[in-house]
Structure formats: C-alpha cells, structure tokens
Amino acid sequence: MLAQRQAVHRDRKWLKAVHELDQCVLCGSWGIQAAHRNQGKGMGRKADDCLTAAICPDCHHEIDNGPGMTREQRRARLDQAIVLTVQQLARRGLIGVK
C-alpha cells in the first residue's frame, strides 16, 4: 500500500525566524538565505519550510551546484546546516514548544 502524500508545510513565522539569523550557520558570513532541503521534493515543489537552513549565498550555491561534492555530500552538508539553524533558533528563543 502506498503512503498518502502529505501537503507541504508552509510557515511564514518559521521563515521569518530563520531570516533573523544574520550569519551563515556554516561559514559565519553575514547575509543569509533560507535554503530549503533538496531531497524528497517534487518538480516545482520545495520541501517543508521547517527544513530550511540559514546559509549565505556562497554556501547555498556550493550546496546546490558544488562540483567538488557528491550529491550525498551536498545533502549531508545541508542537513548539517538545517540542524545548526534549528539549534540557533532555539538558543535565541526564536522557536519553542507550545
């Protein structure tokens, strides 16, 4: 039996919180983008907003197009950035449990 496809989770508050992190969680550069995880998405569909990383344009480009990394390495690097983003959001009190 095939699993039913769930709707993509969109959350403006989450993305706003991610954008409040001014520095890239990977390299520390100023100025970030909310980079969505690029695995498990369909054509023209981004992953859930909660699977975003606060990374600079250079790190974002390297993860999306890095010729020096395999697909698995790029995914692992973005996953690391997502975890670091969640950590920073929690430490700064930008996310919490209801």
C-alpha positions in Angstrom: 0.0 0.0 0.0 1.4 3.4 -1.0 1.7 6.1 1.7 -0.6 9.1 1.2 1.3 12.2 0.1 1.1 14.9 2.7 0.7 18.6 1.9 3.9 20.6 2.1 4.1 22.6 5.4 4.4 26.3 4.9 5.1 28.6 7.8 5.8 32.3 7.4 6.7 32.6 11.1 9.3 29.9 10.8 10.9 31.5 7.7 10.9 34.9 9.4 12.7 33.4 12.4 15.3 31.8 10.1 15.8 35.2 8.4 16.5 36.7 11.8 19.8 34.8 11.9 22.1 37.3 10.2 25.1 35.0 9.8 25.5 31.8 7.9 25.5 28.8 10.2 28.2 27.1 8.1 30.8 29.8 7.5 29.7 32.8 9.6 29.3 35.2 6.6 26.8 38.0 7.0 23.6 37.9 5.0 21.7 34.7 4.7 19.1 32.9 2.6 16.6 30.3 3.9 17.7 27.3 1.8 15.1 24.5 1.6 16.2 20.9 1.8 16.5 19.5 -1.7 15.6 15.9 -1.1 12.1 14.4 -1.1 10.5 17.3 -3.1 8.7 17.1 -6.4 9.1 19.1 -9.5 8.5 22.7 -8.8 7.9 21.9 -5.1 10.1 22.9 -2.3 10.4 20.9 0.9 8.6 21.9 4.1 9.6 25.4 5.4 10.8 23.8 8.7 13.5 22.0 6.7 15.4 25.2 5.9 18.9 26.4 6.7 20.2 29.9 7.3 23.2 29.9 4.9 24.9 32.6 2.8 24.5 32.8 -1.0 28.0 31.3 -1.5 27.3 28.2 0.7 23.9 27.9 -0.9 25.4 27.8 -4.3 28.1 25.4 -3.2 25.5 23.0 -1.8 23.2 23.3 -4.8 25.9 23.1 -7.5 29.2 22.2 -5.8 31.3 20.3 -8.4 33.7 19.2 -5.6 31.0 17.3 -3.7 28.8 14.3 -4.5 25.1 14.5 -4.2 25.3 12.7 -0.9 27.9 15.1 0.4 25.8 18.1 -0.6 22.8 16.7 1.1 24.8 15.9 4.3 26.1 19.4 4.3 22.6 20.9 4.0 21.3 18.6 6.7 24.1 19.8 9.0 23.2 23.4 8.2 19.5 22.6 9.0 20.4 21.2 12.4 22.7 24.2 13.1 19.8 26.5 12.1 17.4 24.8 14.5 20.0 25.0 17.2 20.5 28.7 16.7 16.7 29.3 16.6 16.2 27.5 19.9 19.2 29.2 21.6 17.9 32.7 20.6 14.4 31.9 21.7 13.0 32.3 18.2 11.2 28.9 18.3 9.7 27.0 21.2 7.2 24.3 22.2 3.6 25.3 22.7 
